[in-house]
Amino acid sequence: MADEGELLKPPVLWAQRRDMILLRVQIQLAEKPDFNIYDTHMNFKGYGTGGSSHKKWYGFELVFHEPINTEKCRVKVFENEIEFRLLKKNSGEWSKLQSSHVKPHWIKLDFDHFHISEDEDDEDNDKMEELRKRKALQQELKLLEERTKREIELRDTVKDISHKVTATYLVIYNVVQFLGFLLISTRLIFLLSYGEVGISRAYSDVAPLLMACQIGAFLEVVHSALGFVKGDIVSSLLQTCGRGYILFLTIPYCPSLQRSPFVFLLFLAWSLIELVRYPYYALGVLKKEVWLITWLRYSLWIPLYPLGLTFELCIYVLSLLYEANGGGWSYPLPNGLNIAVDPVVMKVLIFISLPPVFYSLLSHMWSQRKRKLGGIKKRD
């Protein structure tokens, strides 16, 4: 075996943890490596291929920066290197591996395993700074990814809660409206059993509840505007305003009209339509479908909408006759708004506009009926 002075220095990579030093001696196909490990230093000698393709003798002696615990050192010989795991006697970071201030050229930092230390020389500090920045960037990207994930989860949670709250509100709203119109329909049918006397009492008996339900119906326009439901805001607004004008500004100001059978028939037509419409909407919010309800929703309007239009036109004609004789309400000048409102003119305009508006509504309902009933089959 050659003298130590003739031994070549093998490449050595080192890294550390707070409790351990890792040395990787870069000798391939090492044969019978010889080494001694002491508290303060170690020596190594081995035969193999290092920086060249030919086998040669390699060796070194290394004086440690601080003492190590020789009883708990481990050594593993691999095909391409020899690994030393040296346990530090005193836990903590080493500023350097060797005790000498002169750094051997054959000892390099193992950047794959190195625990960053701030006291290395400038060259190593530059590399460590680059490694530190890389790790910091990776950590920052990881934190950003986690924060983004949390924000997405929070947004989805808020969206889910908002959807559930909105759905619950819409179900309650439709159920309450349905119950209101169920009471109105029940009362109207009960009055029908009294003949003409019962029919003449339709307005006095059910108008307060019908007015409350009609005020609630104005919320449907708000629902469409806020995006709670999909629907045509203009059509919903025209329909609710048309009913509201008759219920709040026409019949109350014509006492003789309040006892008319047309009022009874109009209230009954409105109620029968809503008895199907509101359950259909409630089921739609719950993503349920009952074939009979769907069929009634898109079939019952065929007789009831034209009848309702006929009764509304009759009520407008009777109210015009009453107002032509000086009855009804008006908003003459002077007033705070400096605007004169003639109910006769308003009713004439509404009377003229009702047929085309209803034609548009009926055409829309017919197309909806073909789309809905054309694609569903009756379930057992």
C-alpha positions in Angstrom: 0.0 0.0 0.0 1.3 3.5 -0.8 2.4 6.1 1.8 -0.1 8.7 2.9 2.0 11.4 1.3 1.4 9.7 -2.0 -2.4 9.3 -1.5 -4.8 11.3 -3.7 -7.4 13.3 -2.0 -10.9 12.1 -2.9 -13.8 14.4 -3.4 -15.7 14.8 -0.1 -19.2 16.3 0.3 -20.4 17.3 3.7 -23.7 18.4 5.2 -25.1 18.8 8.7 -28.0 18.7 11.0 -28.1 20.1 14.5 -27.2 16.7 15.8 -25.2 15.1 13.0 -22.5 15.5 10.3 -22.9 13.7 7.0 -19.7 12.9 5.0 -19.9 11.4 1.5 -16.5 10.2 0.2 -16.8 10.1 -3.6 -14.9 6.9 -4.3 -16.5 4.3 -6.6 -15.9 0.6 -6.3 -14.0 1.1 -3.1 -12.1 -2.0 -2.0 -11.6 -2.6 1.7 -11.8 1.0 2.9 -9.7 1.6 6.0 -10.7 4.4 8.4 -10.5 5.4 12.0 -12.8 7.8 13.7 -11.8 9.6 16.9 -13.5 12.4 19.0 -11.5 15.2 17.4 -10.4 13.8 14.0 -10.6 10.9 11.5 -8.5 9.4 8.8 -9.4 7.4 5.8 -7.7 5.3 3.2 -9.3 3.4 0.3 -8.6 2.0 -3.2 -11.0 2.8 -6.0 -11.9 5.2 -8.7 -12.3 8.8 -7.7 -11.8 11.6 -10.3 -10.5 9.2 -12.9 -11.5 5.9 -14.5 -8.5 4.0 -13.1 -8.4 2.7 -9.6 -6.0 4.5 -7.3 -5.3 5.0 -3.6 -7.1 7.8 -1.9 -6.8 9.0 1.6 -7.1 12.0 4.0 -7.0 13.1 7.6 -9.6 15.5 8.9 -9.5 17.4 12.2 -13.1 18.3 13.2 -14.2 21.7 14.1 -15.8 20.3 17.3 -15.8 16.9 18.9 -18.1 14.1 17.9 -19.6 11.0 19.6 -17.6 8.0 18.2 -19.9 5.5 19.8 -22.9 6.4 17.6 -21.2 6.8 14.2 -22.5 4.8 11.2 -20.7 4.0 8.0 -22.2 2.6 4.8 -20.3 1.6 1.7 -22.2 2.1 -1.6 -21.1 1.3 -5.1 -20.4 5.0 -5.9 -19.5 6.4 -2.5 -18.8 5.8 1.2 -21.2 7.5 3.6 -20.2 8.6 7.2 -22.9 9.7 9.7 -21.1 11.3 12.6 -23.1 12.2 15.7 -22.1 15.6 17.2 -21.1 15.5 20.9 -22.7 18.9 21.4 -25.9 19.6 19.4 -25.8 22.8 17.3 -24.7 24.2 14.0 -21.1 24.1 12.9 -19.7 27.1 11.1 -17.3 24.8 9.3 -16.3 21.2 9.1 -12.5 21.3 9.8 -10.7 23.1 12.6 -8.3 24.7 10.2 -9.0 28.2 8.8 -7.7 27.0 5.4 -10.5 25.2 3.5 -9.3 22.1 1.6 -10.1 22.2 -2.1 -11.4 18.6 -2.0 -14.1 19.3 0.6 -17.3 20.7 -0.8 -20.8 21.4 0.6 -23.5 18.9 -0.1 -26.2 21.2 -1.2 -28.8 18.4 -1.5 -28.5 17.8 2.3 -26.9 20.8 3.7 -28.5 22.7 6.6 -27.7 26.3 6.0 -25.0 28.0 8.1 -24.2 31.7 7.9 -20.5 31.5 8.8 -19.1 29.8 5.7 -16.7 31.6 3.3 -17.9 33.9 0.6 -18.1 31.4 -2.2 -20.1 29.0 -0.1 -22.2 31.8 1.2 -23.2 32.8 -2.3 -24.3 29.3 -3.0 -26.1 29.0 0.3 -27.8 32.3 -0.3 -29.0 31.0 -3.6 -30.2 27.9 -1.9 -31.9 29.9 0.8 -33.7 32.1 -1.8 -34.8 29.0 -3.7 -36.1 27.4 -0.5 -37.8 30.7 0.5 -39.4 31.0 -2.9 -40.6 27.4 -2.7 -42.0 28.1 0.7 -43.7 31.3 -0.5 -45.2 29.5 -3.4 -46.4 26.7 -1.1 -48.0 29.3 1.3 -49.6 31.1 -1.7 -51.0 27.8 -2.9 -52.4 27.0 0.5 -53.8 30.5 0.9 -55.4 30.3 -2.5 -56.8 26.9 -1.7 -58.3 28.2 1.5 -59.8 31.2 -0.2 -61.4 29.0 -2.9 -62.7 26.7 -0.1 -64.0 29.7 1.8 -65.6 31.2 -1.3 -67.2 27.8 -2.1 -68.5 27.5 1.4 -69.9 31.0 1.4 -71.5 30.4 -2.0 -72.9 27.1 -0.8 -74.4 28.7 2.4 -75.8 31.6 0.4 -77.3 29.1 -2.1 -78.9 27.1 0.8 -80.2 30.2 2.5 -81.7 31.6 -0.8 -83.2 28.2 -1.6 -84.7 27.9 1.9 -86.2 31.4 1.6 -87.6 30.7 -1.8 -89.2 27.5 -0.6 -90.8 29.3 2.4 -91.9 32.2 0.2 -93.6 29.9 -2.3 -95.2 27.8 0.4 -96.6 30.8 2.2 -98.0 32.3 -1.0 -99.5 28.9 -1.9 -101.2 28.7 1.6 -102.5 32.2 1.1 -104.1 31.4 -2.2 -105.4 28.1 -0.9 -107.3 30.0 1.8 -108.6 32.4 -0.8 -109.8 29.6 -3.1 -111.3 27.7 -0.2 -113.2 30.8 0.9 -114.4 31.6 -2.6 -115.7 28.1 -3.1 -117.4 28.3 0.2 -119.1 31.6 -0.8 -120.2 30.0 -4.0 -122.5 27.6 -2.0 -124.5 30.7 -1.0 -125.3 31.6 -4.6 -125.6 35.3 -5.6 -125.3 36.5 -2.0 -122.1 34.7 -1.4 -120.7 35.8 -4.8 -121.5 39.5 -3.9 -119.4 39.1 -0.7 -116.3 37.9 -2.5 -114.5 41.3 -2.3 -115.3 42.0 1.3 -114.4 38.5 2.5 -111.1 37.8 0.6 -109.8 41.1 -0.6 -107.6 41.8 2.5 -105.9 38.4 2.2 -105.6 38.7 -1.6 -104.1 42.2 -1.2 -101.5 40.7 1.2 -100.6 37.9 -1.2 -100.4 40.4 -4.1 -98.0 42.6 -2.1 -96.0 39.4 -1.6 -96.1 38.8 -5.4 -94.2 42.0 -6.0 -91.2 40.2 -4.4 -91.0 38.0 -7.5 -89.8 41.0 -9.4 -87.1 41.6 -6.7 -86.2 37.9 -6.9 -85.6 38.1 -10.7 -83.7 41.4 -10.3 -81.4 39.9 -7.6 -80.8 36.7 -9.6 -82.5 34.5 -7.1 -84.5 33.0 -9.9 -84.4 33.0 -13.7 -87.2 34.9 -15.2 -88.3 37.8 -17.4 -88.3 40.9 -15.1 -90.5 42.9 -17.5 -93.2 40.3 -17.9 -93.3 39.7 -14.1 -93.5 43.4 -13.5 -96.3 44.0 -16.0 -98.3 41.1 -14.6 -97.9 42.1 -10.9 -98.6 45.8 -11.7 -101.7 44.9 -13.8 -103.1 42.9 -11.0 -102.1 45.5 -8.4 -103.8 48.3 -10.3 -107.1 46.4 -10.4 -106.9 45.3 -6.8 -105.6 48.5 -5.2 -106.7 51.4 -7.5 -109.8 50.2 -9.3 -112.1 47.9 -7.3 -111.8 49.8 -3.9 -112.9 53.0 -5.5 -116.0 51.5 -7.2 -118.4 50.3 -4.5 -120.9 49.0 -7.0 -118.2 47.0 -8.7 -117.2 45.3 -5.4 -120.4 43.2 -5.5 -120.1 42.3 -9.2 -119.8 38.6 -10.1 -116.8 39.5 -12.3 -114.8 40.3 -9.2 -115.6 36.9 -7.8 -114.7 35.1 -11.1 -111.5 37.1 -11.5 -110.4 36.3 -7.9 -111.2 32.7 -8.5 -109.2 32.6 -11.8 -106.2 34.2 -10.2 -106.3 31.9 -7.2 -106.6 28.7 -9.2 -103.5 29.7 -11.3 -101.5 30.4 -8.2 -102.5 27.2 -6.5 -100.4 25.4 -9.2 -97.7 28.0 -9.9 -96.3 28.3 -6.4 -96.0 24.6 -5.7 -94.3 24.2 -9.1 -91.7 26.9 -8.2 -91.1 25.4 -4.7 -90.4 22.0 -6.3 -88.1 23.6 -8.8 -86.1 25.2 -6.0 -85.8 21.7 -4.5 -84.9 20.3 -7.9 -87.9 18.0 -7.8 -90.5 17.3 -10.4 -94.0 16.0 -10.0 -95.5 15.2 -13.4 -99.0 16.3 -12.5 -97.9 19.6 -11.1 -95.8 20.3 -14.2 -98.7 19.4 -16.5 -101.1 21.6 -14.6 -98.7 24.5 -14.5 -98.4 24.4 -18.3 -102.0 23.4 -19.1 -104.3 25.1 -16.6 -103.4 28.5 -18.0 -105.0 27.7 -21.3 -108.5 28.2 -20.1 -107.7 30.5 -17.1 -105.6 33.1 -18.7 -108.1 34.1 -21.4 -110.9 34.0 -18.7 -108.8 36.2 -16.5 -108.2 38.6 -19.3 -112.0 38.7 -20.1 -112.9 39.4 -16.5 -110.2 42.1 -16.2 -111.6 43.8 -19.3 -115.1 43.6 -17.9 -114.0 45.2 -14.7 -112.2 48.0 -16.5 -115.4 48.7 -18.6 -117.6 48.8 -15.4 -115.1 51.1 -13.6 -115.0 53.4 -16.6 -118.7 53.7 -16.6 -118.7 54.5 -12.9 -115.9 57.1 -13.2 -117.6 58.7 -16.2 -120.4 59.6 -13.8 -118.0 61.3 -11.5 -117.1 58.4 -9.3 -113.7 56.8 -8.6 -110.5 58.5 -7.6 -108.4 61.3 -9.3 -105.3 63.3 -8.6 -106.1 66.8 -9.9 -104.0 69.9 -9.9 -102.7 71.7 -7.9 -100.7 69.1 -6.0 -97.2 68.6 -4.6 -96.0 66.8 -7.7 -97.6 69.3 -10.1 -98.9 66.4 -12.1 -102.5 65.6 -12.9 -103.6 62.0 -13.1 -106.8 61.1 -14.8 -107.9 57.5 -14.0 -110.1 57.4 -17.0 -107.2 58.0 -19.3 -105.1 55.5 -17.5 -107.8 52.8 -17.8 -108.3 53.5 -21.5 -104.5 53.1 -22.1 -104.4 49.9 -20.0 -107.6 48.6 -21.8 -105.9 49.2 -25.2 -102.6 47.6 -24.1 -104.0 44.5 -22.5 -104.7 42.5 -25.6 -101.2 42.7 -27.1 -99.6 42.2 -23.7 -101.7 39.1 -23.1 -101.0 37.8 -26.6 -97.2 38.1 -25.9 -97.8 36.3 -22.5 -99.9 33.5 -24.1 -97.3 33.0 -26.9 -94.6 32.7 -24.3 -96.6 30.3 -22.2 -97.4 28.2 -25.2 -93.7 27.9 -26.2 -92.9 27.0 -22.6 -95.6 24.3 -22.6 -94.2 22.7 -25.7 -90.7 22.8 -24.3 -91.6 21.4 -20.9 -94.3 18.9 -21.7 -92.7 17.8 -24.9 -89.6 16.4 -23.0 -91.2 14.7 -20.0 -93.1 11.5 -19.6 -95.6 10.5 -17.0 -94.0 8.6 -14.1 -95.8 5.7 -12.4 
